[in-house]
């Protein structure tokens, strides 16, 4: 069950000749998490269960805070 404090964000997979395939994290989410462009993160695959059923998803976690 989602509480009123939970939010979700949507982004699009992008591709750049120099960067390859990447996703942009919405600025509001970066601010909420206290991250910046130097924050190192790890992601892992997960299954997400929602009202629409199960689907593949990602979990992002900070592994090194900026100094």
PyMOL commands that set and color helices and strands:
alter all, ss='L'
color gray80, all
select helices_A, chain A and resi 27-33
alter helices_A, ss='H'
color red, helices_A
select strands_A, chain A and resi 13-16+20-23+40-50+53-64
alter strands_A, ss='S'
color yellow, strands_A
deselect
rebuild
show_as cartoon
